[in-house]
Amino acid sequence: MASGEEDDPIIQEIDVYLAKSLADKLYLFQYPVRPASMNYDEVTHLSARIKPKQQKVELEVAIDTMSPNYCRSKGEQIALNVDGTTIEESNTFSTKMMDKQTFSSIQATTNTNRYAAAVFRKGELHLTPLQGILQMRPGFSYLDKADSKHREREAANEAGDSSQDEAEDDIKQITVRFARPESEQARQRRIQSYEFLQKKQAEEPWVHLHYHSLKDGRSEHERQYLYCQAMDTSENTELVKTPSEYLAMLMPPLAEEKIVKPVGPSNVLSMAQLRTLPLGDQVKTLMKNVKVMPFANLMGLLASGTDSTAVLRCIQQVALLVQGNWVVKSDVLYPKSTCSPHSGVPAEVLCRGRDFVMWRFTHERSLMRKEVAAIIKLPPEDVKEFLEQMAVPRANRGWEFLLPTDHDFVKKHPDVAQRQHMLWMGIQNKLEKVFNFSKEDFLQKKDIQTEPQCISGEQRLKAARENAREHHASLQKDLDARRLKAPSGTDATVRIKEEPVSDSEETMDTSSALPNGSLNGYPSADSPNTDPYSDHGAGQTSTPELQDFIRNTFRKHFVLCLSEVKRLFNLHLASLPTGHCVFGHVTDRMLQDTILHSHCKQILVPFPPQSNASADEQKVFGLWESGETFDKHRQILFEIFMKNYRVRRNVIQTRLAQELGDAVTKSDVDRLLKECCISLGGMWYLKGTVQS
């Protein structure tokens, strides 16, 4: 500690004083539209006024009309548009020329507790807290006045033309209406409206001020108040603290937090508080949170003994029946005058789009998001939100309705189901007009689509035999006719035309295991004879296709464990067309031999004893030679990881510099780590050695 103080000696001590004379009157003015070198200190200020509560300031500054940069024709045109041709005291520009401009303020920040103005004099620093920080920008209210003048002139001309030859208007009967009492909700909306806030701000009167220039005597007098008037410690108690008080200010004691239980959070429901609400509010709150619910589950959440008829009456007001389950209505989730939190789309448009999704689920179990989005034409975020509320994604099947169809409820309450069906018919008519579709469009598409059938090999063989048996007579007759037509001395044997396998055929089924315990031709983990060190398959040689696959895979990934190679190989097999089997039976031993004969090498990574990696995951292989100059970098990296399970970047960089000299650049290290390693917790690991 002593050595640290000697290295950083105290050069000067400065006394700090807190001046309070101008604490509630000092404002900092900023002029963001002009550089600091072009200030307004020497410009004539005509007037100034302030609204203290709003901290709003306006300054009128004269414009030098004699400047060579001033356009007189534009200035005269602006004055003519604003004031017209008449000379009045209320004119904005008295000289018939734009000879002044107004600066209006906006608050740069509402919290100025951290800001103060400082003055340094005779080794003392005097601080005065700021009341406000205001940005002064040019105001263009005179343009509004010009527009209003133009509208007044047009209105006067129209009124004069229409009333020149008209007689005095007849006496007309006047209907007196009394305004209805304002509700509390309407009053809150009115208070929060922009017009009300503008009116409240306009009610505060302006306080007119006298402007004094920078070198004026009054300004010099006021600047003296920036210095602390009382230099003794009795007036500066804020800056005079004991060490314990100063430490308490830096690290205040932790106050005991009062745990306030939320009344009704949006994502958590208190059942005790819920049951204090009326039954209709209970049902509405539950449906808003759950969104999709069977009627039996709803009755289970309500208090025991609740009348099911009353619950049915309440739920029909806030939910609709879809496949025997209740789904909350769209206007309950998206009330009027609200909008989407994702895209800002109005609530009315959201309700129409969500109603379409619900209507489709009344006819189908699954929907495709692209088809829905193409019809309702809403942003993808909103469409996804609709589907997530009432469906779950299924592989290759789109979005499936969240709950199974509740046939018991439909059988038990047929009157409710019929009433809901009629309600959906009305909603369907509205949706057809809005989105310009018909129900038959979806029904035809549904009829065309057929359910996929899974046919086993035995069934296919049996069907082929039956087909051959049925057509045997016709085939024999056709063959005899061809033999008769064939010229003598020619080979009349029938040749089968061989056609290449089409790429458009369906991919191999990877969901079921083959009888020999292999998956797509590759042995699974629990199949027999998969020991890589057994003699099974030792006499087999790898095919050129397998060698090409291994070579291309390692040129792309550089480092792979055996389990990852198996996974990529199975994916490759699954992508091949049906019947396109060129790999034969591939064992673990054959796969490893092919890797080692493809210019790769096994990296004996010292896994920690507590590692839960499997045997295949601990067999790590890396591309040792690829024919490029970067091979040496990878070989050095692999040698490092043969001794360490994880290393830091500086260790790799230092070793590369020792082996290859100064030719190693930062980009080379970045490329090497990107190709072969992954980062976790500030350490670098070989790819595949850390479980994701």
N, C-alpha and C positions, 0 to 999 in steps of 0.2 A: 504493500500500500504506500509505503514511504517512497519507494522508487518511482511509483506512478505519479505522485505529487511533484517530485523533482523534475520529471519529464514534462510536466504541464504546469509551469509556475503561474501564479496570479500576476498579471501585468498591471491592472488598474482596478480600483474599486470605485463604483459610481453609486451615489445616493439616489434613490428613486422616491418621488413624491407624487401623491395623488391630489390633483386639483379638481375641485367640485363646483367652482363658480359657474361654469358653463356646461355642467353635466347634462342638464335637461334642455339645452338650447343649441348644442353643437351638432351640425350636420356636415357630412362629407358629400360634396357634389362631384359627380363623374360625368365627363362628356365623351361617351364612347364613339361618337361619329366624327370626332376630330382628333388629330394627333396632339400630343402634349406640347409640341413646339408652337402650335397655333391656338393659344388660349384666348380667353375673352377679357383679360385683365384691363386692356386699354380700350375696349369697346364701350360705347355709351350705353348704360342700362337705363331704360325709360321708367320701368315700374317693376314691382315685385309684390307677390301675395302668397299666402300659405293657408292651408287647412291643417291645423296642428294634429287633430285626431287621426286623420288619414295620412299624415306626413306627405301631403301633396303640395308642390311648389310650382309656381309659374313665374317666369322672368320674361320681360319684354326687352329686346335688345335691338338697337338701331342698326340699320344697314347703310353702308357707305354708298350712296347713289352716285357719287362722283368718281368711284373707282373705275379704272379701265376694264375691269372684269364684270361690271354691272351692265346688264342688257336693259336699256331704258324702255324699249318697245314692249318687252315682256312684262316689266314692272308696271307700266301704264295699263296693259291689257288685264292683268290680274286685279288691279285696283278698280278698273271699270266693271269687271265681272262681279266683284264683291260689293261695291258701294253704289254702282250705277252712275248716272249723270248728275244727280242732285247733290247739293252740298248740305250736309246735316252734321250736327254735333255727334251723332251716334255712328258716324262713318268710321270704319276700321283704319283706313289710310287717309289722313287729312290732307296730304299733299298731292292727291290724285296719282300717287305712285307708291308701289310697295316699298316703303322705307323702313320697315321693322319686321321682326320675326319673333315668335313666341316659343319659349322652351318650357315643356311640361315634364314633370318628374314621374318616375316609377321607382318603387322600392327595389333595390338590388338584393336585399335580404331583410327578413322580418326579425331576426335575432341578432342584435348587435352587442350582446354581452361580452363577446370576445374581442371587440375592436375598441381602440382608443387612439387619440391624437397625442403625439409625443413631441416635446420641445426640449432640446439639450442646451443648457447654458451653464457655463462656469463649473463644469464637472458634475452637474446635477441633471437628472432626467425627470421631467414633469409630465405626467400622464393625465389626460382628460377623457373620460368615457364618452363615446359617441351616442347621440340620441337616434340617429338614423343615417343610412347610406343611400343616397338617391342618385339615379342616373338621369341626366337632363338630355332630352331628345327634342328635336324640332316638332312643334305642333302645327297642324294644318286645319284648325277649326275654321279659318277664313274660307276654306273651300266649301265647307258645309253651309256657311252663310251665303256663298255665291249660288249654290244649288237651291237653297230655300228662296232666294230673291228671284231666281229664274222661274221656279214653280209659282210664286205669287204673281209674277207678271203674266204668265200663261193663264192662270185662273182668273185674273182680273179681265183679261181680254175676252175670254170665253163668256164670263158673266156679263160683260158690257154688250157683247153682240146679241146675247139672248134676251136682254131686258130693255132694249132701246124702245121698242114699240109696244111693249106689254103693259097692260093695265095693272092696277094694284091687285095683289093676290086676294083671292076670296078667303073668307074666314073658314078655317078648317077645324074639325073636331080633334081634340088631343086625348089620347088614351094614357092614363096614369098607371104605371106599374110599380109595385113595391118589390125590392130585392129580397129574395129568400134568405133566411139566416145562414151564415157561413159555417160549414162544418169544420171540425178541428183538423181533419186531414187536408181539406182545401186551404185552410189558413196556413198550414205548414208548407204546402206547395207554393203558395203565394209568397211567403217570407223567403223561401229559398230561390225564387225566380230571379233572373238577371234584371228584369225591369224594376223589381222591388229594391234590389241592391243599388242600382243606379239612382233610384229616387232617394234612398237614404243617404247616399254619398252627396247628392246635390243639395240636400237639406242643410248640411254643415256650411255655415257662412265663411266667406273668404276674410282673412285678416290681412289688410294692406300694410306693406312694409316700406321703409325707406332704405334705398341702396346706397352704400358708401364704398367708394373705390378702394383699391388695395393700399394706396398711399395717403388716404384721407386720415385726418387727425382722429376721428371717431373710431376708425378701424384700428389704428395703432393703440388707442386706449382699450378697446375690447380685447386686443391680443394680449394685453398684460394679464387678463384673467386666465390665460392658459398656464400661468405659473401658479404654484401653490401659494396661497396668501398666508397661511399659518404654517410656519416651518417647524414648529415644535411637534413633539410626538403625540400630543393630546388630540390633534385634529387628523392624524394619519394612523389611526389605530388599525386600519385594514392592512397596512404594510408593515406594521410592527408586531411581530408574533414571537412567542417563545418557540424553542425547537420542537417541543411536543405539539404545540398548536399548529405549527407549520407542517409537521408530519401528518397530523390528523387531516389537514386540508388536502395534502397530496394523496393520502390513502384513508378516506373516511371509513368509519366502522360500518360493517354490514348491518343494515336495518332488517329486522325480522319482516319477511314478506307475509303479508296477509293474503291467505289463499281465498280467493273469491270464486265460488262455484258459479260457472256460467248458467244463466237462466235457461237458455235453449240453444246450444250450439248446433251448427248445421250438420255436423257429422256424428254427434253423439246424442242419444235420447235418454233422459232420465225417466224411467217408467213411473216413479213415484210422482214426479211433477206432471208427467203426461196424463195421468189418470185424474188429476184435478181439473182438467179442461173439459168442456162439453164434449159429448160423443162425436159430433160432427168435426170439431177441431182435432180430436184424437185421430180419427180416420184420415183426415187431410194431412196431418203432420207425419203419420206413419207412411202414407203413400208417397209423399214428397221425398222421404228419405230412402225408402226401399224401392220405389218406382214400379216394380213388378212383384205381385204377391198372389198366391192362391187364397181363396176365401177362408179355408180352414186355418191357415197360418194367421190371418188377420184376427180371427176370433180367438186364437190362442194368445195373441198379444194383448187383447183387451181384457178388462177385469172379468172375473168369472161371474156368470149370471147375466151377462149383457144380452139383451134381446137381439136375436139374429135378424129379425124383420127390420128393426130400427137401424142395424148396421148396414143391411142391404139398401135401405133408403138413403143412408148417408154416403155410401161408397159410390152409388150411381151419380152423385153430384160431382165427384172429384176424380173418377176413374172410368175407363171403358173396358169391356170384356173382350179379350183376345185369347182365343184357344182355351176358353174356360178359366183363364186367369185374369186378374184385374191389373190394368196398366194405367198409371196416373195420366190425367188429361194434360194436353200440351199447354193450355192456358193457365194451368196451376203452376207449372214449372216456369213458364215465360209469361208473366203478367203484362198487361198493356203498359205502354210508355217505357218498357225496358228494351234491352238489345243484347245481342250475343256477346259474351266476354271474349270470344276469339276473333270475330270479324266485324262486330258492330252492326250486324244485320238486325232490322227491327223485329220485335216479338211477333207481330202478325205474320211475317214471312216465315219465321221459324216454326210457328204453330202449324202452318199449312204443310211445310216439309215433313215435320214429325208425324202429323196425322196420316200422310201418305205412307210413311214407313209402317205405322201401326196397321193401316188398312191392308197393306200387302201381307203382313203377318197373320191377318185373319184368314187368308187363303193359302199361304205357303209356310212351310217350316223354315226354309232358308232363303236368304236374299244375297245378291251380289252387290257390293257397295258401288261399283262402277255404274251398274244399271240404275240404281237409286239416284246417284249424283247426276246422271245424264238427264233425268226427268225433272227433279226438283231444282237443279241448277243452284245449289248452295255451296259455299266453300267446303273443302274436304274436312276441315276440323269440325264443323257443325254436323256434317253427315256422320262422321265417326262418333261424335257424342251421342247422336240419336241411337245409333246401333248399339253402343256400349251400354246404354240404359236398359235395353230389353233383349239383347242377344249376345252370343259369344262366338268368336271366330273359329271355324273348323277348317282343317286342311282340305283344299280342293273342293270345298262345299260352300264357301262364302260365310255368311253370318247366320247361325241357327238360333231360333227363338230360345230364350233363356230357360224356360220351364216346360216340362211335358204337358200335353193337352189334358186338362182336368175334365174328363168325361163325367165324373160323379157329380160335379156341380151342375153341369148342363142337364143331366137327368133329374136331379133333385129340384132344380128351379127352372123349369122350361119357360115359364112366363117371363122371367128376367132375361133369359137367353133370347127369346123372341123379341122382346123390347129392345135389347141391345142390337139385334140383327137389323131391325127397322132403323135404328139410329145410325148404324153403319151404312145402310143404303142411302140415307140422306147425305152423310159425309162423302160417300162415293160420288154422288151427283155433283157436289160442289168441287171435289178434286178433279173430276173429269173436265169441268169447265175451266178451271184454273190452269191445269197442266196439259190440257188438250190431248187426252188419251181416252181409250175405252177399255173396259174390263176384258173384252174378248182378245185384246192384244196379248195380255199375259196368259190367258187360258190357252190360246193356241201354242204359245211358246212352251207352256207346261206340258201339253199333249205331245209335242214333237220330241221333247226330251225323254229319253227312256232310261230306266234305272240300269246301272252297270251290273252285269251278271258275271259271277265268278264260276267258271267251268273248269273242272279238274281234267287232267290228262286222260283218265279212264273214260270220262264222259265224252270227251272229244273223239277218242278212238271208237267207242261204241256208236256214236252218231255217224262217223265216217263209214263204218261197216254196214250200218243200216242203209245209208245213202247209196253205197255201192250195190247192195242187194236189190234195192228198188230199181236202180237204173241199169242192172246187169243186162237185161234183155235188149234194151235200146242200144247200149254200148256194143254188144255182140253183133247186132244187126248192122251198126255203122261200120264196124271193123270188117265184116264180110263184104260189104259194099265196096270198101276201099280196096280190098284184095282183088275183087273182080275187075275194077277199073285200072289197077296197076298193070303196066306192060310186062310182058314176059321177060325174064332174064334180069329183072331188077329186084332189088332188095325191098320186099314189102313189109319189113318189120317197122313197127311204129316207134318213132323216136320222140322222146319227151323233151319239149322245149325248156331249156334252162334260162331263167331270168334272174338278174341280180336282185339281191334283197333290198327292198325299198327302205330309205331312211325314215319314211313317214310312219312306219309301223310302230305299234305301241311298245313302250319300254318294258324291260323284264320286271316281273313281280318279285320284289324283295321282301315281301311281308311273311312268306312261309318258307320254312327250311326244306331243303331237298332231302330225299331219303338217305343219301350218303353222308348227311351231317354237315354239308357245305352250304354256304350262302353265296349264290351267284358264282359258283365254281371255286370259291375260296373257303377253306375250312373255318368253321366258327370256333369260339373259344372252348365250347364244351363237346366238340366232336372228337371222336377217337383218332388216334394216330396223328396228332398235331404237334408232337414233341419235336422242336427244331433240331434236336440232336439225335433223334432216332434214325434208323437206317431206312425208314420208309421214304421213298422219293429220292434216295441218294443217287440212284441210277438215272433219274430223269434230268433232262437238260432244259433250261429256260428257253422259251420261244423268243424270236426276234421282237415280236410285239411287246412281250413283257420287258425286254431289255430297253426298248424305246420308251415305254411308259416310265420305267425307273429313271432313265437318263433325263427325260424331260421334266419329271417331277422334281428331282434334286437340282436341276439348273434353275428352277423357279423358286424353290423353298430353301435350298442350301443345307439346312439342318432339319432332320426329322427323326422322331423316335419310331420304333417298329410298329407300335399301335396306331400311330398317325398314318404310316405308310399303308397299313391294312385298311384303314378307314377311307383313304383316298382311292385305294385300289377297288374297294367295293363300290364307291361312288362311280368310278369309271366304268365298272362292269354294268352297273344299273343304267348307265346312259347309253349302252350299246343296244342296237336293235335286237329283236327276238331272233334267236337262232344264230346270231353272229358270235359264236364262241371260238375264239382263236387261241385262248390261253390254256385250255385244258385244265387239269387238276393241279392247282398251285398249293404247295405246302409252305410252312414257315421256313423250313431249311432252304427250299428253292428260292424263296423271296430274299432271304438274307444273302445267299450266294450271288444272286443277281445284283444286289446292291453293292457287294464288295467287288464284283467284276465290272462295275460301271464307274470306275475312278472315284469310289467313295471309300470311306474308312470309318470303322467304329470308334467313337469317342468314349473312352472309359471314364465317364464322369463319376467322381467320388460322392455318391448320394449320402446324405446324413443318415444316421441310424434310425431317427424318428420319422423318416420319409415313408409315406404310405403309397408310393408309386408302385405300380405292378411291374412284373418282370419285363413285359413288352415295353413299358414306358421307360424302364431304365436302360434299354438298349438304344443308344443314341448313335445315329450315323450322320456324317457330314460329307459334303462334296470336297474331295481332297485335290483333285486336278480337273480343271476345265479348259486348259489351254490358253489362259489369259494371265497377264502379269499380276492380277490381284489374288492369284492362288496362294502366293507366299504370305499375304496378310491373313488369309483364312487359316493356313496351317499354323501360324504362330498363335492365333486365337485359340484353335483347338488344343494346342499343347498347353496353353494356360489353363483351360478348363479340364484337362486331364489331371491336374493337381488341385484344382479348387472348384467347389460346387458353385460358388458365386464370387464375383470380384467387382472392384470399383473401376470406374472409367480411367482414372489416372494410372492404375496398374497396367491396363491394356495399352494405354498411350505410351507409357515409359518403356514397356517391353518392345513395342513396335519401333520406337526410336532407337533402342539399343541394337535391334537386329537389322533394321533397314536404313538407319541414319536419319538425316534431316529431311529426306525426301518425303516423309510421311506428313501429310497435311491434315488439318481438322476435318475437311470434307471426306478424306479417306477413312478416318476413324468413324465419322458419322455413318458412312455407307456400310462399313463393316458391321457396326452394331445394329443397324437397321436390317441387314440381311440375315444375321445369325443369332441375334440376342433379343431379349426383352428386358425392360427395366421394371423393378418392383422395389419400392422403399429405398431408393437411392443406390441399390445394387443391381448388377447386370447378371442375367442367367442365360444359358443356352436355350434356344427355343425347344419347347417340349419337355423341359425338365421341371417346370413349375406348372402345377395344375391350376387351370383357370377356374 
